[in-house]
Amino acid sequence: MTKIKAAICHAFGEPLKIEEVSLRAPEAGEVEVTLEAVAICHSDISYIDGGWGGVLPAVYGHEAAGIVTGIGPGVSGLEEGARVIVTLIRSCGACVDCASGDAVFCSSAEPIPPTLTAADGTVLQKGLKCAAFAEKVVVDQSQIAPVGDLAPEAACLLACGVPTGVGAAVNTAGIRPGDNVVVIGAGGVGLNAIQGAYIAGAAKIIAMDLEPSKLEDAKTFGATDGVLASEPKPWKAIRALTGGRGADHVLVSVGAIPAYDVALRLLAPKGTVYAVGMPHSGDTSTYEPVIIAATGQGMRGSLMGEVVLKRDIPWMVELYGQGRLKLDELVTGRWSLEQINEAIADTKAGKARRNVIMF
């Protein structure tokens, strides 16, 4: 057992507590990573606030980067000293979904083995399959992807926020040159959905947000236009910007029900809404099915941008090296582990693209 510091959630909605915990050594198929950076994602916050339930005490955090410092039996393709990202994509490699290249939907029912123990012997839940609000993690080898010599605060964003947004645009939506795209929410994931639409060659990339400053911010990531979500009838503005047609793709990057309520109104005939941002469990939205039927419109989800780690992470690293994918610009704050509650509060205030805990 190795003694490390971790931020523990003992009660939903309460501040995390920094405590010394024990981390076991990697077992068969597992890798130990000493973390250098972990970003704060709204999914972590939803769990910490109790929005999605779960068992406590737990250690959350899932958007991490670091150095491999331990390798269990049966691990191949990784060496100690390699710089990697740690993701929540844990896959068996053998089920139908994995064999089809859809590892994010892996149907393996194997339980996640615990790796952390509190000072009093309590087993800590491995939040989001990673427990990365800690100095080290032990995860399944399928959750790891090498990133070369990327700086850790840039690399960690490739573990969730960037592939979720870019992947939603490129993998899930399959945006093609000339398409019209609306991205609702110009936060961390939304900016990456905008980047994805830009990389894919969309003609119009329209950002929607409640904050005017975020609309201007979005343009630096590839948005061609911005529309305030607070407008009484934003669909009129979208149609005016798209020659009266509407959007071929609407990517909802926030977990806000009003965003989902308006999304279908922004579509062109045969257009599709993509659910990327996740509301709390139990939240609902209302639609008129007759409109969907009459216009050939649709809606589908996008989990983690349907990323394939071995294919998409090297591609994104290459794009970053070419200056075609912004990563450094997404980092708005660097915090210590002891400041994690302040970093979470700042993220909840909607000011940050991404706040990163640095070790």
KEBA-708967 format. One record per atom (N, C-alpha, C): residue in three letters; x, y, z. Coordinates in steps of 0.2 Angstrom, whole numbers, plus 2048, in hexadecimal, padded with zeros to 3 digits. Example, Ala and Ser with C-alpha at 12.3 -4.5 7.8 and 13.67 -1.06 7.14 Angstrom:
2
ALA8427E4827
ALA83E7EA827
ALA8427F0827
SER8407F5823
SER8447FB824
SER840800827
//
This chain:
359
MET8047FA800
MET800800800
MET804806800
THR80280B7FC
THR8068127FC
THR8018177FF
LYS80481B803
LYS801821806
LYS801827801
ILE7FB829800
ILE7FA82F7FB
ILE7F58347FE
LYS7F483A7FC
LYS7EF83E7FD
LYS7E983E7F8
ALA7E383E7FA
ALA7DD83E7F6
ALA7D88437F9
ALA7D48467F4
ALA7CE84A7F6
ALA7C88457F6
ILE7C58447FC
ILE7C083F7FE
ILE7B98437FE
CYS7B48407FB
CYS7AD8427FC
CYS7AA83E801
HIS7A8841807
HIS7A583D80C
HIS79E83E80C
ALA79B844809
ALA794845809
ALA793849803
PHE78D848800
PHE78B84C7FA
PHE78A8537FC
GLY78D8577F7
GLY78C85E7F8
GLY7908627FD
GLU79585E800
GLU799861805
GLU7A0861802
PRO7A5866805
PRO7AC866803
PRO7AF860803
LEU7B485E7FE
LEU7B88597FF
LEU7BD859804
LYS7C0854807
LYS7C585480C
LYS7CB85180A
ILE7D185480B
ILE7D7852809
ILE7DA84D80F
GLU7DB84780D
GLU7DD842812
GLU7E283D80F
GLU7E683A814
GLU7EB835812
GLU7E782F811
VAL7E882B80B
VAL7E582580A
VAL7EA820808
SER7E881A807
SER7ED814805
SER7EA8127FE
LEU7EF8127FA
LEU7EE80F7F3
LEU7F28097F2
ARG7EE8047F0
ARG7F17FD7EF
ARG7F57FD7E8
ALA7F97F87E8
ALA7FD7F77E2
ALA7F97F57DC
PRO7FB7F67D6
PRO7F87F37D0
PRO7F87EC7D0
GLU7F27E97CE
GLU7F17E27CD
GLU7F17E07C6
ALA7EF7DA7C4
ALA7EF7D87BD
ALA7EB7DD7B9
GLY7EE7DF7B3
GLY7EB7E37AE
GLY7EA7EB7B1
GLU7ED7ED7B6
GLU7ED7F37B9
GLU7F37F77B8
VAL7F37FE7B9
VAL7F88027B8
VAL7F88087BE
GLU7FD8097C1
GLU7FE80F7C6
GLU8008157C2
VAL7FD81A7C3
VAL7FF8217C0
VAL8008267C6
THR8068297C6
THR80782E7CB
THR8058357C7
LEU8008387CA
LEU7FC83D7C6
LEU8008447C6
GLU8008487C1
GLU80384E7C1
GLU7FD8547C0
ALA7F88527BD
ALA7F28567BD
ALA7EC8537BC
VAL7E68567BF
VAL7E08537BE
VAL7DB8597BD
ALA7D78597B8
ALA7D285F7B7
ALA7CC85D7BA
ILE7C88637BC
ILE7C18627BF
ILE7BC8627BA
CYS7B885D7B9
CYS7B385D7B4
CYS7AC85D7B8
HIS7A78607B4
HIS7A18607B7
HIS79E85A7B9
SER7A08547B6
SER79E84E7B8
SER7A084C7BF
ASP7A684E7C1
ASP7A884D7C8
ASP7A48517CD
ILE7A28577CB
ILE79E85C7CF
ILE7978597D0
SER7948567CA
SER78E8537CB
SER78E84D7D0
TYR7938497D0
TYR7938447D5
TYR7948477DC
ILE79984B7DD
ILE79A84E7E3
ILE7948527E6
ASP7908557E2
ASP7898587E4
ASP7848537E5
GLY78584D7E3
GLY77F8487E4
GLY77B8477DE
GLY77C84A7D9
GLY77784B7D3
GLY7768447D0
TRP77B83F7D0
TRP77B8397CD
TRP77B8337D2
GLY77A8347D8
GLY77A82F7DD
GLY78182C7DE
GLY7828267E1
GLY7888237E2
GLY7898217E9
VAL78F81E7EA
VAL79081B7F1
VAL7968207F4
LEU7968217FA
LEU79B8257FE
LEU79E821803
PRO7A4823805
PRO7A9828803
PRO7AC8267FC
ALA7AD82B7F8
ALA7B082A7F2
ALA7B582F7F0
VAL7BA82D7EC
VAL7BF8327E9
VAL7BD8337E1
TYR7BB8397DF
TYR7B983A7D8
TYR7C083D7D4
GLY7BE83F7CE
GLY7C48417CA
GLY7C583C7C5
HIS7C583F7BE
HIS7C683A7B9
HIS7CA83D7B3
GLU7CC8437B3
GLU7CF8467AD
GLU7D68487AF
ALA7DA8427AF
ALA7E18437B2
ALA7E78417AD
ALA7EC8437AF
ALA7F38417AB
ALA7F88417B0
GLY7FD83C7AE
GLY80383B7B3
GLY8088367B0
ILE80C8337B4
ILE81182F7B2
ILE8108287B5
VAL8118237B0
VAL81081C7B3
VAL81681A7B8
THR8148187BE
THR8198167C3
THR81880F7C5
GLY81380B7C2
GLY8128047C4
GLY80E8017BF
ILE8107FA7BE
ILE80D7F67B9
ILE80B7EF7BC
GLY8057ED7BB
GLY8037E77BE
GLY8047E17B9
PRO8047DB7BB
PRO8047D67B6
PRO8007D67B0
GLY8027D47AA
GLY7FE7D47A5
GLY7FD7DA7A1
VAL8007E07A3
VAL7FF7E67A0
VAL8047E679A
SER8027E8794
SER8067E978E
SER8067EF78B
GLY80B7F1788
GLY80B7F8784
GLY80C7FE788
LEU80E7FD78F
LEU80F803793
LEU816801797
GLU819807798
GLU81F80679C
GLU81F80B7A2
GLU82380A7A7
GLU82480F7AC
GLU8278157AA
GLY82581B7AC
GLY8288217A9
GLY8248247A3
ALA81F8207A0
ALA81B82379B
ALA81682879E
ARG81582E79A
ARG81083379B
ARG80A831798
VAL80583179C
VAL7FE82E79A
VAL7F883279D
ILE7F383179A
ILE7EC83479D
ILE7E982E7A0
VAL7E58307A5
VAL7E082B7A8
VAL7D982D7A7
THR7D58287A4
THR7CE8297A2
THR7CA8257A6
LEU7C38267A5
LEU7BE8227A8
LEU7BC81D7A3
ILE7BF81C79E
ILE7BD817799
ILE7C081179A
ARG7BD80C79E
ARG7BF8067A0
ARG7BC80179C
SER7BF7FD798
SER7BC7F8793
SER7C07F1794
CYS7BB7EC792
CYS7BE7E6792
CYS7C27E378C
GLY7C07E7786
GLY7C47E5780
GLY7C17DF77D
ALA7BB7DC780
ALA7B97D577D
ALA7B17D577B
CYS7AE7DA77E
CYS7A67DA77D
CYS7A57DD776
VAL79E7DD774
VAL79C7DF76E
VAL79E7E676D
ASP79D7EA772
ASP79E7F1771
ASP7A67F3770
CYS7AA7F0774
CYS7B17F0773
CYS7B37EE76D
ALA7B17E876A
ALA7B37E6764
ALA7B07EA75E
SER7AB7EE75F
SER7A97F375A
SER7AC7F975A
GLY7B17FA75F
GLY7B480175F
GLY7B0806764
ASP7AC803768
ASP7A880776C
ASP7A9806773
ALA7B0807775
ALA7B280577C
ALA7AE809781
VAL7AC80F780
VAL7A9813785
VAL7A2810787
PHE7A080C783
PHE799808785
PHE79B801787
CYS7A1800789
CYS7A27F978B
CYS79D7F678F
SER79B7F078E
SER7957ED791
SER7987E8796
SER79F7E8798
SER7A17E379D
SER79E7E57A3
ALA79C7E07A7
ALA7997E17AD
ALA79E7E07B3
GLU7A47DF7B2
GLU7A97DE7B7
GLU7A97E47BC
PRO7A97E37C3
PRO7A97E87C7
PRO7B07EC7C7
ILE7B07F27C9
ILE7B67F67CA
ILE7B97F57D1
PRO7BF7F27D1
PRO7C27F07D7
PRO7C57F67DB
PRO7C47F67E1
PRO7C67FC7E5
PRO7CD7FC7E6
THR7D08027E6
THR7D78037E7
THR7D98087ED
LEU7D580B7F0
LEU7D68107F5
LEU7D380E7FB
THR7D780F801
THR7D480E808
THR7D581480C
ALA7D0816810
ALA7D181C814
ALA7D681A81A
ALA7D881E81E
ALA7DC81D824
ALA7D9818829
ASP7D2819829
ASP7CF81482E
ASP7CD80E82B
GLY7CF80C825
GLY7CE806822
GLY7C880681E
THR7C480B81D
THR7BE80B819
THR7C080B811
VAL7BD80780E
VAL7BE807806
VAL7BB80D803
LEU7BF8107FF
LEU7BD8167FC
LEU7BA8147F5
GLN7B48177F3
GLN7B28167EC
GLN7B68197E7
LYS7B78167E1
LYS7BB8187DC
LYS7B781C7D7
GLY7B68227D9
GLY7B18277D5
GLY7B38277CE
LEU7AE8267C9
LEU7AF8277C2
LEU7B58227BF
LYS7B681D7C3
LYS7BA8177C1
LYS7C28197C2
CYS7C381F7C4
CYS7CA8227C4
CYS7CC8247CB
ALA7C88277CF
ALA7CA82A7D5
ALA7D182E7D5
ALA7D08337D0
ALA7D68377CE
ALA7D783E7D2
PHE7D383F7D7
PHE7D48457DB
PHE7D98427E1
ALA7DF8407DF
ALA7E483D7E3
ALA7EA83D7E0
GLU7F083C7E4
GLU7F683C7E1
GLU7F88377DC
LYS7F58317DD
LYS7F682B7D9
LYS7F08287D8
VAL7F08247D2
VAL7EA81F7D1
VAL7EC8197CF
VAL7E88147D0
VAL7E980D7CD
VAL7E380C7C9
VAL7E480B7C2
VAL7DE80A7BE
VAL7DF8047B9
ASP7DA8027B5
ASP7DB7FD7B0
ASP7DF7FF7AA
GLN7E37FB7A7
GLN7E77FD7A2
GLN7E380079C
SER7DD7FE79B
SER7D8801796
SER7D7808797
GLN7D880B79D
GLN7D681279E
GLN7DC81779D
ILE7E281479A
ILE7E8818799
ILE7E9819792
ALA7EC81F790
ALA7EE82178A
ALA7F482578A
PRO7F9823786
PRO800827787
PRO7FF82E783
VAL802833785
VAL80283A783
VAL80883D781
GLY80E839781
GLY81483C780
GLY816841785
ASP819846782
ASP81C84C787
ASP817851788
LEU811851787
LEU80C856788
LEU80D85878F
ALA80C85F791
ALA80C862797
ALA80685F79B
PRO80685D7A1
PRO8018597A5
PRO7FA85D7A5
GLU7FB8647A6
GLU7F48677A6
GLU7F186879F
ALA7F486779A
ALA7F1866793
ALA7EF85F792
ALA7F485A794
ALA7F2853793
ALA7EC851796
CYS7EB85379D
CYS7E58507A0
CYS7DE85279D
LEU7DE857799
LEU7D8859796
LEU7D6854791
LEU7DB85078E
LEU7D984B789
LEU7D684578C
ALA7D5845793
ALA7D283F796
ALA7CB840796
CYS7C8846795
CYS7C1846795
CYS7BE84C791
GLY7BF852794
GLY7BC858791
GLY7BD859789
VAL7C3858787
VAL7C5859780
VAL7C285377C
PRO7C384D77D
PRO7C0848779
PRO7B8848779
THR7B684A77F
THR7AE84A780
THR7AB84F77B
GLY7AE85577A
GLY7AC85A776
GLY7AE85976F
VAL7B485876D
VAL7B7857767
VAL7B4850764
GLY7B384B768
GLY7B1845766
GLY7A9845764
ALA7A5849768
ALA79E84A767
ALA79D84D760
ALA7A185275E
ALA7A1855757
ALA7A3850752
VAL7A984D753
VAL7AC84974D
VAL7AA84274D
ASN7A983F753
ASN7A8837753
ASN7A0836753
THR79D83A758
THR795839759
THR79183C753
ALA792843753
ALA78E84674E
ALA791845747
GLY797844746
GLY79A84373F
GLY79984973B
ILE79A84F73E
ILE79A85573A
ILE79E855734
ARG79B85872F
ARG79E858728
ARG79F85F726
PRO7A4860721
PRO7A586771F
PRO79F86A71C
GLY79D87071E
GLY79787371C
GLY792873720
ASP79286F725
ASP78C86E72A
ASP78C87472E
ASN786875731
ASN78487B736
ASN78487873C
VAL78787A741
VAL788877748
VAL78687D74D
VAL78287B752
VAL78187F758
VAL78487B75E
VAL78887E762
VAL78A87B769
VAL78787F76E
ILE78387C772
ILE78087F778
ILE78487E77E
GLY787884781
GLY78B884786
GLY793884784
ALA79688A786
ALA79D88B784
ALA7A188B789
GLY7A088578D
GLY7A5884793
GLY7AB87F790
GLY7AD87B795
GLY7B3877793
GLY7B187278D
VAL7AC86E78E
VAL7AA869789
VAL7A786D783
GLY7A4872784
GLY7A187677E
GLY7A6879779
LEU7AB87B77C
LEU7B187E778
LEU7B4879774
ASN7B5873777
ASN7B886D773
ASN7B386A76E
ALA7AC86B76F
ALA7A886976A
ALA7A886E764
ILE7A9874766
ILE7AB879761
ILE7B187875D
GLN7B6876761
GLN7BD87475D
GLN7BC86E759
GLY7B886975B
GLY7B6864757
GLY7B3865750
ALA7AE86A751
ALA7AA86C74B
ALA7AE870746
TYR7B3874749
TYR7B8878745
TYR7BC873741
ILE7BF86E745
ILE7C4869742
ILE7C086573C
ALA7B986473D
ALA7B6860738
ALA7B3864732
GLY7B486B732
GLY7B386F72D
GLY7AC87172C
ALA7A8872732
ALA7A2875732
ALA7A287C72F
ALA79C87E72C
ALA79C885729
ALA79A88A72E
LYS795889732
LYS79388D737
LYS79488973E
ILE79788C743
ILE79888A749
ILE79588F74E
ILE78F88E751
ILE78C893755
ILE78C89175C
ALA78F895760
ALA78F894767
ALA78989776A
MET78689376F
MET781896773
MET78389677B
ASP78289B77E
ASP78389B785
ASP7808A1789
LEU77F8A178F
LEU77C8A7793
LEU7808AC794
GLU7878AB793
GLU78C8B0795
GLU78F8B378E
PRO78E8BA78D
PRO7918BD787
PRO7988BC786
SER79C8BC78C
SER7A38BB78B
SER7A58B4789
LYS7A18AF78A
LYS7A28A8788
LYS7A18A8781
LEU79D8AC77E
LEU79C8AB777
LEU7A28AE773
GLU7A58B3776
GLU7AB8B6773
GLU7B18B1774
ASP7B18AE779
ASP7B68A977B
ASP7B58A3776
ALA7AF8A1774
ALA7AE89C770
ALA7B189D769
LYS7B18A3767
LYS7B48A5760
LYS7BB8A375F
THR7BF8A4765
THR7C68A2765
THR7C789B764
PHE7C2897765
PHE7C2890764
PHE7BF88D75E
GLY7BD89275A
GLY7BA890753
GLY7B3891752
ALA7AF894757
ALA7A8896755
ALA7A889C750
THR7A389C74C
THR7A38A1747
THR79E8A6749
ASP7998A474E
ASP7948A9750
ASP7928A7757
GLY78F8AC75B
GLY78C8AA762
GLY7858AD762
VAL7818A9766
VAL77A8AB768
VAL7798AA76F
LEU7768AF772
LEU7758AF779
LEU76F8AA77A
ALA7708A677F
ALA76B8A1780
ALA7658A4784
SER7668AA786
SER7608AD78A
SER75C8B1785
GLU75D8B177F
GLU7598B477A
GLU7528B177A
PRO74D8B5779
PRO7468B277A
PRO7458AC775
LYS7478AD76F
LYS7468A876A
LYS74D8A7766
PRO7528A3769
PRO7588A3766
PRO75889F75F
TRP75389B75E
TRP753897758
TRP75289C752
LYS74F8A2753
LYS74F8A674E
LYS7568A974C
ALA75A8AA751
ALA7618AC750
ALA7658A774C
ILE7638A174E
ILE76789B74B
ILE76589B743
ARG75F89B742
ARG75C89B73B
ARG75F8A1737
ALA75F8A673A
ALA7628AC736
ALA7698AB734
LEU76D8A8739
LEU7748A7737
LEU7758A1733
THR77089D731
THR77189772D
THR76D897727
GLY76B89D725
GLY76789E71F
GLY76089C71F
GLY75D89C725
GLY756899726
GLY756892728
ARG75B88E727
ARG75B887728
ARG75B88472F
GLY75F887733
GLY76088473A
GLY76688073A
ALA76887C73F
ALA76E879740
ALA76D87173E
ASP77286F73B
ASP773867739
ASP774863740
HIS778867744
HIS77A86374A
HIS779868750
VAL776866756
VAL77686A75C
VAL779866761
LEU77F868764
LEU782864769
LEU781868770
VAL77E865774
VAL77C86777B
VAL782865780
SER78686A781
SER78C868785
SER78B86978D
VAL78586C78F
VAL78486D796
VAL77E869798
GLY77E86779F
GLY7798637A2
GLY7738677A4
ALA77186D7A1
ALA76C8717A3
ALA76686F79F
ILE76086E7A2
ILE75A86C79F
ILE75887279A
PRO75887879B
PRO75687D796
PRO75A87D790
ALA76087A790
ALA76487978A
ALA761874786
TYR75F86E789
TYR75B869785
TYR75486B783
ASP75186F787
ASP74A871785
ASP74A87577E
VAL74F87977D
VAL75087D777
VAL753879771
ALA757874772
ALA75B87276D
ALA758870767
LEU75286C767
LEU74F86A761
LEU74C87075D
ARG74B875760
ARG74887B75D
ARG74E87E758
LEU75487C759
LEU75987F755
LEU75B87B74F
LEU75887574E
LEU75A871749
LEU757872742
ALA75B87173D
ALA758870736
ALA75586A735
PRO751869730
PRO74E86272F
PRO75385D72E
LYS752857731
LYS756852731
LYS75D853736
GLY75C858739
GLY76285A73E
GLY762856744
THR767856748
THR76785174E
THR76A855754
VAL76785475A
VAL76A857760
VAL76E851763
TYR774853766
TYR77884F769
TYR779850771
ALA77784C775
ALA77784D77C
ALA77E84B77F
VAL782850780
VAL789850783
VAL78985178A
GLY78685778C
GLY786859793
GLY781855797
MET78285379D
MET77E84E7A1
MET77A8527A6
PRO7748537A6
PRO7708557AC
PRO7708507B2
HIS76E8527B7
HIS76D84E7BD
HIS7688497BC
SER7698437BF
SER76483E7BF
SER75D8407C1
GLY75883E7BD
GLY7518407BE
GLY74F8467BB
ASP75484B7B8
ASP7528507B4
ASP74F84E7AE
THR74A8527AC
THR7468507A5
THR7458567A1
SER74485579A
SER74385A795
SER73D858791
THR73985C78E
THR73385B78B
THR73485D783
TYR73185877F
TYR731859778
TYR72B857775
GLU72A85A76F
GLU72485876B
GLU726853766
PRO72484D767
PRO727847762
PRO72484975B
VAL71E84C75A
VAL71C84D753
VAL72085174F
ILE724856752
ILE72985A74F
ILE72F85674C
ILE731852751
ILE73784E74F
ILE735849749
ALA72F846749
ALA72D842744
ALA72C84673D
ALA72984C73E
ALA72784F738
ALA72E852735
THR733853738
THR739856736
THR73F852735
GLY73E84B737
GLY744847736
GLY74984873B
GLN74884C740
GLN74D84E745
GLN74E84874A
GLY75484974E
GLY755843752
GLY75A846758
MET75B84175D
MET75F843763
MET76383C764
ARG76983D766
ARG76D837769
ARG77283A76D
GLY774835772
GLY779837777
GLY780836774
SER785839778
SER78C839776
SER79083877D
LEU79283277E
LEU796830784
LEU79D831783
MET7A1835786
MET7A8836786
MET7AA83777F
GLY7A683A77A
GLY7A883B773
GLY7A9835770
GLU7A682F772
GLU7A782976F
GLU7AF82876D
VAL7B382A771
VAL7BA82A770
VAL7BD823770
VAL7C282276B
VAL7C581C76B
VAL7CD81E76D
LEU7CF81C773
LEU7D581E776
LEU7DB81D771
LYS7DC81776F
LYS7E281676B
LYS7E281A764
ARG7DC81C762
ARG7DB81F75B
ARG7DB82775C
ASP7D7829761
ASP7D5830761
ASP7DA834766
ILE7DD83176B
ILE7E283576F
ILE7E883776B
PRO7EB832767
PRO7F1834763
PRO7EF83975E
TRP7E983975B
TRP7E783E756
TRP7E7845759
MET7E484575F
MET7E384B763
MET7EA84E765
VAL7EE84A767
VAL7F584C769
VAL7F884F762
GLU7F884C75D
GLU7FA84E757
GLU7F7855755
LEU7F1856755
LEU7EE85C754
LEU7F0862758
TYR7F186075E
TYR7F4865763
TYR7FB867761
GLY7FF86275F
GLY80686475D
GLY806868757
GLN801867753
GLN80086B74C
GLN7FD87274E
GLY7FB873754
GLY7F787A755
GLY7F087A753
ARG7ED874752
ARG7E687474F
ARG7E1872754
LEU7E487075A
LEU7DF86F760
LEU7E2873766
LYS7DE877769
LYS7E087B76F
LYS7DF877775
LEU7E4876779
LEU7E4873780
LEU7E6878785
ASP7EC87B784
ASP7EE880789
ASP7E988678B
GLU7E6888785
GLU7E188D786
GLU7DB88B78A
LEU7DA88578B
LEU7D488278F
LEU7D5883797
VAL7DB883799
VAL7DD8837A0
VAL7DC88A7A3
THR7D888B7A7
THR7D78927AA
THR7D98937B1
GLY7DA88D7B4
GLY7DD88E7BB
GLY7E18887BD
ARG7E68897C1
ARG7EB8837C3
ARG7EA8847CB
TRP7E987E7CE
TRP7E787E7D5
TRP7EB8787D8
SER7EC8787DF
SER7EF8737E2
SER7E986E7E5
LEU7EB8687E7
LEU7E68647EA
LEU7E38677F0
GLU7E786A7F4
GLU7E486D7FA
GLU7DF8737F8
GLN7DF8757F2
GLN7DA87A7F0
GLN7D48787EC
ILE7D38717EC
ILE7CE86E7E7
ILE7C78717E8
ASN7C58727EE
ASN7BF8757EF
ASN7BE87C7ED
GLU7C38807ED
GLU7C38867EA
GLU7C28857E2
ALA7C68817DF
ALA7C68807D8
ALA7BF87D7D6
ILE7BC8797DA
ILE7B58767D8
ILE7B087C7D8
ALA7B18807DD
ALA7AC8867DE
ALA7AD88B7D8
ASP7B388C7D6
ASP7B48907D0
ASP7B188D7CA
THR7B28867C9
THR7AF8837C3
THR7A78847C3
LYS7A48837C9
LYS79D8837CA
LYS79B88A7C8
ALA79F88F7C9
ALA79D8967C8
ALA79C8977C1
GLY79F8937BC
GLY79F8937B5
GLY7A48987B2
LYS7A98997B6
LYS7AE89E7B3
LYS7B489A7B0
ALA7B58947B1
ALA7BB8907AF
ALA7B988C7A8
ARG7BE88C7A4
ARG7BE88779E
ARG7BF8807A1
ARG7C58807A5
ARG7C787A7A9
ARG7CC87C7AE
ASN7CA87A7B4
ASN7CF87B7BA
ASN7D38757BB
VAL7D98757BC
VAL7DD86F7BC
VAL7E186F7C3
ILE7E08697C6
ILE7E48687CC
ILE7EB8667CA
MET7F08697CD
MET7F78677CB
MET7FB8647D1
PHE7FE85E7D0
PHE80285B7D5
PHE80985C7D5
//
